[in-house]
Amino acid sequence: MSKDLEKYAHIPLKQLNNRVWRTYEGGALIDRWKKTSPEVDGAMPEEWIMSTVTARGNNRPEDEGLSLIETEEGTLPLKELINSNVELYLGKALADKFGTTGVLIKMLDSKERLTVQVHPDKDYARTVFNSEFGKTESWYVLNTREIDGEKPVVYMGFKKHVTREEWRLHFENQNIQGMLDCLHKIEVKPGDAFMIYGGVPHAIGSGCFLMEVQEPTDYTMRVEKTTPNGLTIGPELIHQGVGEEKMLECFHYDNYTLDEALDAWKITPEVLESSNEYTLRTLFNKKHTNCFGLSELLLDGSHTIKGNSTFYAAVIYSGAGTIMCNNKEYTFNQGDEIFISAAISEITFVSTEPSKILLCYPPN
Ligand SMILES: O=P(O)(O)OC[C@H]1O[C@@H](O)[C@@H](O)[C@@H](O)[C@@H]1O
């Protein structure tokens, strides 16, 4: 069995669409990106990419969140392919260190504001959840829309005056406006990029379509018991089973001015290489985190990417063309999500339309 599955490590693997239930509504811009119609906002506002972890929801299917790949053997979870030969698919370093991909990638589209929340840093994840991964995440804004006249914004970080006691009171009183007023509110536009480290309070506003590259867990601690749309959030989704006291400990009670917050978390992309056929830009890299990386390839011609002994994912945000890999040709189109195994030493993207390709990397 395992031998048969190893052959897929030598070809680019496209995953099937993989929408996930969340507590907030959205998703129409994911439909637009995928060119599926009608474009609808609903309860599945996230697309999970190259996921080997399941989502945490209430009464949801057990395997929700897991990415599936179409193969000659039928449709298989990515996880199963990887487990057939972890080193071949992921590369030796990752196989030895984690034995899993170490990363989760999402497309997220909010029609309503998400609840104010926080995710664990590594220490909290280890002590409270016995997990080697927290949920440090990154947001790369791809598109925005105004919803009910509201400009697209994100909220992050405690303002200078906020104390642990004030935060607790807002939580106990469910003073949502009070909570929002504690956080910096930042208007966003396509191209903006932010690091959201474990422990940093945040909320994504309505009208944001973004790529999120993050540590591979679904630990979200929410302080709002009712969503902006009126959905009640049960205790399990508020504190993930650890209780409200422990939930409040997940926050880092550090204070920032707006400038300090932007300095700490807003990222400026940098051009790594360019020619008349392509520009390669880095967004998130070792300077920001060793948990994952994200680069963007703007292509109008051809560009070869040499492997660096680890897997990566190529997400086609726009455009179309072909991929040359091990002397075979494959097509790529807007909306494709492609897993490139560590075993692939080199691939060449050749665009037939100008393309924007997001290259997502595992921990380094
Ligand atoms: O709490 P809900 O609304 O379900 O949203 C949870 C979502 O929050 C965002 O900030 C990100 O952390 C996503 O990875 C996560 O899925």
The ligand as an ORCA input file, in Angstrom:
! r2SCAN-3c Opt
* xyz 0 1
  O     -14.024     32.347     15.793
  P     -14.408     32.200     14.392
  O     -15.338     33.277     14.008
  O     -14.917     30.862     14.023
  O     -13.108     32.458     13.535
  C     -11.944     31.758     13.697
  C     -10.943     32.325     12.726
  O     -10.378     33.472     13.294
  C      -9.335     34.102     12.561
  O      -8.827     35.189     13.293
  C      -8.238     33.123     12.282
  O      -7.625     32.746     13.473
  C      -8.786     31.888     11.617
  O      -7.745     30.956     11.442
  C      -9.879     31.275     12.438
  O     -10.460     30.202     11.766
*
